[in-house]
C-alpha cells in the first residue's frame, strides 16, 4: 500500500500471478482538515485516518490473497458481524485504540507488582517504561516468526525499499530497489517506539499514586503522547540530513529490523506496481475509479 497527497493504492498479487489494485481516496472532512493544521493534534487525526484506511486496504488484500479469481463473492460473505455493523474503517480504528490501551495499561500493572521493592514516582515510571519496551519487542519478535506476518513484514520492507529508491532519484526497477535499505525514517514502527520514550517523559509530570489515578492519567494522556510523538517523528525526519542530529531517529530505525524483512523480487514487483499506480492516480483520479474501491 502506498499513499499520496489525496489517494491510496494497494496492489495484490493473485494466485494466478496477476496483480490487482484497490483504490481509496483520503477523507477530506472539513473538520478534520482544520484539525490537521494544528500541531500536536494533527498527529492524532492522522493516526485515526490511517487506521481506518489501513483496515480497508488490509481487508481487500486478505480477501484476494490465495483465492481464485471469481471466488471473492463467497469469501466476502464471511465478513464478521462487527464489520457489517460498524464498517471496516471504524473496526480498524477501534482495533488500534484497543491495542494502544493494552500496551499502555498492562505495563502499569506489571510495574505495580514490584512496588513493594521498587517504589517512588520515578523508579516506577522507569520500570513501567522498561516493561512497555519488553512487551513491545517481545510481541513484535514473536509475531514476526509466524509465516503470515513474516510475509507482511517482507512487503513492508519492499515498500521502504521502493520509497528509498525513489527518493534517491533512481529508476524504480527491481534491481535498483533491492539495493536500497529496508529501513525508513517516516515509518510507523519508529512512531511506536517514540510513543514509549515520549510517554516516559510526559509521565514525569504526573503522579503515580494511587493506582486508580495512575490508570486514569495514562488513559487521558494517550492522545497527548500520540500527538507529541508524531511531531518528534516529523522532526527527526527533517533533521536526518544533519550529521549529529540524524542519530535521533536511529532507535526507530533499529525497531524496523523487527517490523521489516528482506523481500523477494516478486514482492518488490508488487510494491513497484502499487507505487506506479498511485502516481497514475495522483495525476488522473479517474484512473482510481476504474480500480476496486468502496
Legacy VTK file of the C-alpha trace (Angstrom):
# vtk DataFile Version 3.0
C-alpha trace
ASCII
DATASET POLYDATA
POINTS 294 float
0.000 0.000 0.000
1.187 3.489 -0.865
-0.430 6.776 -0.017
-0.092 10.110 -1.758
-1.489 13.544 -1.065
-5.089 12.630 -1.838
-5.187 8.922 -2.699
-4.077 5.462 -1.520
-3.460 2.386 -3.650
-2.805 -1.240 -2.726
-1.510 -3.877 -5.143
-2.120 -7.592 -4.524
-0.619 -10.483 -6.463
-3.276 -13.115 -7.087
-2.507 -16.832 -7.174
-2.771 -16.726 -10.982
0.206 -14.292 -10.896
-1.915 -11.298 -11.913
-1.787 -8.034 -9.954
-4.994 -6.464 -8.722
-5.433 -2.997 -7.241
-7.562 -1.386 -4.574
-8.088 2.374 -4.526
-9.339 4.627 -1.754
-9.486 8.395 -1.602
-8.240 10.022 1.576
-11.134 11.503 3.571
-11.475 15.260 3.273
-13.914 16.090 6.050
-13.754 19.864 6.722
-13.414 19.492 10.494
-10.548 17.005 10.128
-8.799 19.238 7.595
-8.844 22.114 10.088
-7.654 19.929 12.971
-4.786 18.534 10.874
-3.315 22.026 10.698
-2.954 22.233 14.487
0.415 20.974 15.812
0.227 18.051 18.283
-3.434 17.493 17.414
-2.773 16.732 13.744
-0.879 13.567 14.651
-3.891 12.047 16.403
-6.162 12.866 13.466
-3.650 11.423 11.001
-3.463 8.200 13.017
-7.226 7.818 13.131
-7.470 8.320 9.377
-4.584 5.964 8.592
-6.018 3.251 10.857
-9.354 3.408 9.054
-7.791 3.442 5.595
-5.332 0.709 6.516
-8.143 -1.565 7.659
-9.893 -1.198 4.296
-6.759 -1.997 2.331
-5.879 -4.916 4.588
-9.339 -6.423 4.213
-9.100 -6.190 0.434
-5.691 -7.877 0.331
-6.762 -10.629 2.735
-9.839 -11.348 0.610
-7.802 -11.619 -2.601
-4.678 -13.406 -1.393
-4.591 -17.091 -2.370
-8.225 -17.034 -3.532
-9.015 -17.964 -7.115
-10.354 -15.068 -9.178
-14.138 -15.291 -9.183
-14.419 -16.644 -5.641
-14.310 -13.241 -3.947
-18.080 -13.074 -3.544
-18.176 -16.250 -1.485
-15.297 -15.015 0.666
-16.873 -11.595 1.258
-19.977 -13.252 2.709
-17.846 -14.400 5.643
-17.289 -10.820 6.821
-17.698 -10.523 10.598
-20.928 -9.109 12.010
-18.947 -6.350 13.731
-17.548 -5.179 10.400
-21.006 -5.322 8.836
-22.469 -3.146 11.592
-19.680 -0.630 12.128
-17.781 -0.723 8.862
-14.228 -1.823 8.189
-12.697 1.615 8.800
-14.331 2.005 12.225
-13.255 -1.504 13.229
-9.709 -0.595 12.218
-9.743 2.490 14.443
-11.217 0.535 17.351
-8.548 -2.159 16.961
-5.809 0.471 17.016
-7.200 2.119 20.138
-7.667 -1.229 21.878
-4.064 -2.178 21.154
-2.850 1.171 22.442
-4.843 0.730 25.655
-3.374 -2.733 26.199
0.240 -1.671 25.636
-0.304 1.377 27.843
-2.038 -0.200 30.825
-0.501 -3.687 31.111
2.976 -2.245 31.949
1.334 -0.137 34.668
0.026 -3.249 36.440
3.332 -5.058 35.917
5.268 -2.182 37.483
2.790 -2.015 40.356
3.556 -5.654 41.212
7.123 -4.589 42.002
6.101 -1.583 44.133
6.987 -3.339 47.425
10.634 -3.453 46.254
10.805 -0.644 43.685
8.734 2.289 44.902
8.676 6.003 44.280
7.436 8.011 41.323
10.490 7.963 39.071
11.597 4.360 39.690
8.048 3.215 38.947
7.918 5.209 35.705
11.278 3.809 34.596
10.097 0.296 35.448
6.812 0.847 33.608
8.711 2.046 30.523
11.056 -0.952 30.739
8.119 -3.372 30.778
6.484 -1.495 27.918
9.621 -1.885 25.799
9.972 -5.560 26.666
6.306 -6.174 25.888
6.557 -4.341 22.566
9.787 -6.013 21.426
8.654 -9.472 22.530
5.322 -9.095 20.740
6.956 -7.948 17.507
9.568 -10.702 17.655
7.022 -13.466 18.265
4.611 -12.408 15.513
7.497 -11.865 13.078
8.278 -15.575 13.372
4.869 -16.627 12.029
4.796 -17.270 8.246
1.898 -14.884 7.554
3.284 -11.911 9.484
6.779 -12.572 8.158
5.329 -12.230 4.659
3.596 -8.982 5.661
6.886 -7.652 7.053
8.635 -8.597 3.800
6.144 -6.477 1.878
6.700 -3.757 4.466
10.403 -3.906 3.649
9.592 -3.775 -0.066
7.589 -0.568 0.452
10.505 1.083 2.219
12.969 -0.006 -0.444
10.786 1.461 -3.182
10.468 4.799 -1.365
14.215 4.918 -0.680
14.917 4.182 -4.343
12.543 6.921 -5.493
13.925 9.471 -3.014
17.456 8.617 -4.156
16.459 9.721 -7.664
16.996 6.284 -9.217
14.812 4.471 -11.720
12.324 2.384 -9.747
13.303 -1.055 -11.003
13.584 -4.334 -9.120
17.376 -4.250 -9.373
17.680 -0.689 -8.067
15.065 -1.190 -5.370
16.718 -4.321 -3.963
19.938 -2.365 -3.430
18.185 0.041 -1.040
17.784 -0.181 2.722
14.575 -1.654 4.076
14.567 0.995 6.827
12.931 4.416 6.529
12.694 7.395 8.879
8.980 8.088 8.413
7.863 4.543 9.200
5.068 3.933 11.673
7.320 1.484 13.509
9.537 4.401 14.516
6.431 6.196 15.727
5.523 3.288 18.017
8.918 3.435 19.712
8.692 7.199 20.091
5.389 6.822 21.967
7.174 4.663 24.551
10.049 7.106 25.092
7.957 10.279 24.902
5.394 8.723 27.227
8.051 8.222 29.889
8.995 11.919 29.881
5.365 13.049 29.870
4.559 10.794 32.834
7.239 12.550 34.914
4.862 15.496 35.279
2.028 13.444 36.788
1.569 11.390 39.974
1.747 7.600 40.033
-0.197 7.079 43.273
-2.787 5.857 43.915
-3.015 3.168 41.249
-6.513 4.124 40.071
-5.368 7.716 39.440
-2.317 6.464 37.565
-4.540 4.382 35.282
-6.909 7.290 34.609
-3.997 9.620 33.844
-2.430 7.110 31.462
-5.698 6.800 29.527
-6.215 10.565 29.354
-2.625 11.095 28.219
-2.830 8.663 25.274
-3.777 11.380 22.732
-1.176 13.728 24.259
1.609 11.162 23.903
0.486 10.300 20.368
0.424 13.954 19.355
3.885 14.753 20.728
5.358 11.552 19.275
4.035 12.450 15.827
5.763 15.844 15.979
9.019 14.220 17.131
8.812 11.753 14.237
8.373 14.623 11.780
11.272 16.479 13.369
13.680 13.530 13.209
12.817 13.066 9.552
13.553 16.717 8.762
16.848 16.541 10.676
18.153 13.333 9.132
20.460 15.262 6.818
22.310 16.883 9.734
25.359 14.757 10.749
24.822 14.730 14.529
21.040 15.145 14.828
20.333 12.322 12.373
21.079 9.843 15.157
17.875 10.891 16.951
15.948 8.730 14.527
18.185 5.680 14.859
16.227 3.925 17.670
13.164 3.915 15.428
15.215 2.522 12.565
16.540 -0.245 14.820
12.978 -1.243 15.673
12.309 -1.646 11.951
14.792 -4.512 11.968
11.896 -6.411 13.567
8.978 -4.944 11.598
10.567 -5.311 8.150
12.163 -8.271 6.402
14.158 -8.538 3.200
11.628 -9.016 0.363
11.818 -11.364 -2.596
11.966 -9.960 -6.127
8.337 -10.822 -6.797
7.306 -8.871 -3.690
9.290 -5.863 -4.882
7.478 -6.127 -8.218
4.132 -5.781 -6.434
5.378 -2.823 -4.390
6.622 -1.104 -7.552
3.280 -1.753 -9.261
1.418 -0.167 -6.350
3.803 2.811 -6.268
3.495 3.478 -10.005
-0.267 3.042 -9.964
-0.516 5.616 -7.182
1.425 8.081 -9.311
-1.016 7.479 -12.157
-3.988 8.040 -9.871
-2.480 11.198 -8.379
-2.159 12.628 -11.901
-5.561 11.381 -13.057
-8.045 10.477 -10.253
-10.397 8.942 -12.821
-7.988 6.011 -13.071
-8.677 5.228 -9.418
-12.401 4.948 -10.056
-11.705 2.159 -12.541
-9.982 0.101 -9.829
-11.611 -1.765 -6.925
-12.943 0.780 -4.469
-15.742 1.351 -1.957
LINES 1 295
294 0 1 2 3 4 5 6 7 8 9 10 11 12 13 14 15 16 17 18 19 20 21 22 23 24 25 26 27 28 29 30 31 32 33 34 35 36 37 38 39 40 41 42 43 44 45 46 47 48 49 50 51 52 53 54 55 56 57 58 59 60 61 62 63 64 65 66 67 68 69 70 71 72 73 74 75 76 77 78 79 80 81 82 83 84 85 86 87 88 89 90 91 92 93 94 95 96 97 98 99 100 101 102 103 104 105 106 107 108 109 110 111 112 113 114 115 116 117 118 119 120 121 122 123 124 125 126 127 128 129 130 131 132 133 134 135 136 137 138 139 140 141 142 143 144 145 146 147 148 149 150 151 152 153 154 155 156 157 158 159 160 161 162 163 164 165 166 167 168 169 170 171 172 173 174 175 176 177 178 179 180 181 182 183 184 185 186 187 188 189 190 191 192 193 194 195 196 197 198 199 200 201 202 203 204 205 206 207 208 209 210 211 212 213 214 215 216 217 218 219 220 221 222 223 224 225 226 227 228 229 230 231 232 233 234 235 236 237 238 239 240 241 242 243 244 245 246 247 248 249 250 251 252 253 254 255 256 257 258 259 260 261 262 263 264 265 266 267 268 269 270 271 272 273 274 275 276 277 278 279 280 281 282 283 284 285 286 287 288 289 290 291 292 293
